[in-house]
């Protein structure tokens, strides 16, 4: 079942976050570090909200079969590894889009933003008529281009 977006760059982004977080505590000027940290925290919160909004828009567009919206969200270089292990490029992904009756309900969403890259890890529960069809652990990778978050990669793994 092809339902979303998830991929590998998450581990690299996580390493970059660890390095960034580790280095942020190395400042010798506590006052500058504190005010800079507050600004960075607020900006990260705004970026997180923006990425989650695009993710929600994307999931709705997938279930609605809204190809124009999906085309506006997917980066030209987009790749998707679905839960069956198939790798789809952007064109192949767009060919799979049709309206569906199920809903996708993401939970456990954890967003990491490093510069112009964001990674979302979460669980997506696919439900149709009150019946759970599938649960998938996912990773979605977004890049910010011209001020807009675009989906670069997606991967799902079946999750009990």
NORCOR-V595979 format. One record per backbone hydrogen bond with DSSP energy under -0.5 kcal/mol. NH is the residue of the N-H (numbers start at 1). CO is the residue of the C=O. E is the energy in kcal/mol with one decimal. If there is no record, write none. Layout:
# NORCOR-V595979
<<NH	CO	E> <NH	CO	E>>
This chain:
# NORCOR-V595979
<<3	1	-0.7> <10	7	-0.5> <11	8	-1.4> <12	8	-0.5> <13	9	-2.5> <14	10	-2.7> <15	11	-2.0> <16	12	-2.3> <17	13	-2.4> <18	14	-2.4> <19	15	-2.4> <20	16	-2.7> <21	17	-3.4> <22	18	-2.6> <23	19	-2.5> <24	20	-1.9> <25	21	-0.7> <25	22	-0.6> <26	23	-2.1> <27	24	-0.6> <30	28	-0.9> <33	29	-2.5> <34	30	-2.3> <35	31	-2.1> <36	32	-2.4> <37	33	-2.4> <38	34	-2.0> <39	35	-2.0> <40	36	-2.6> <41	37	-2.6> <42	38	-2.3> <43	39	-2.5> <44	40	-2.6> <45	41	-2.1> <46	42	-2.1> <47	43	-2.6> <48	44	-2.7> <49	45	-2.3> <50	46	-2.2> <51	47	-2.5> <52	48	-2.5> <53	49	-1.9> <54	50	-1.9> <55	51	-2.5> <56	52	-2.4> <57	53	-2.2> <58	54	-2.6> <59	55	-2.5> <60	56	-2.2> <61	57	-2.4> <62	58	-2.3> <63	59	-2.1> <64	60	-2.3> <65	61	-1.0> <65	62	-0.7> <66	61	-2.5> <67	65	-1.6> <70	66	-2.1> <71	67	-3.1> <72	68	-1.5> <73	69	-0.9> <73	70	-1.1> <74	70	-2.4> <75	151	-3.0> <78	75	-2.0> <79	152	-1.6> <80	88	-2.5> <81	6	-0.9> <81	154	-2.9> <82	80	-0.7> <82	86	-2.4> <83	1	-0.6> <85	82	-2.2> <88	80	-3.1> <88	86	-0.6> <90	78	-0.8> <93	89	-2.6> <94	90	-2.4> <95	91	-1.6> <96	92	-0.8> <96	93	-1.2> <97	94	-1.1> <98	96	-0.5> <100	63	-2.6> <103	127	-3.1> <105	103	-0.5> <105	125	-2.2> <106	104	-0.6> <107	123	-3.0> <110	121	-2.9> <112	119	-2.5> <114	117	-3.0> <117	114	-1.6> <118	142	-2.6> <119	112	-2.6> <120	140	-2.9> <121	110	-2.3> <122	138	-2.0> <123	107	-2.6> <124	136	-3.2> <125	105	-1.7> <125	123	-0.5> <126	124	-0.6> <126	134	-2.9> <127	103	-2.3> <127	125	-0.6> <128	131	-2.7> <131	128	-1.9> <133	126	-3.0> <133	131	-0.7> <134	126	-1.3> <136	124	-2.5> <137	157	-2.6> <138	122	-3.0> <139	155	-2.1> <140	120	-2.6> <141	153	-2.7> <142	118	-3.4> <143	150	-2.5> <144	116	-2.7> <145	143	-0.7> <145	148	-2.8> <148	145	-1.7> <150	143	-3.0> <151	73	-2.7> <152	141	-3.3> <153	141	-1.7> <154	6	-0.8> <154	79	-1.6> <155	139	-1.6> <156	81	-1.7> <157	137	-2.3> <159	135	-3.1>>
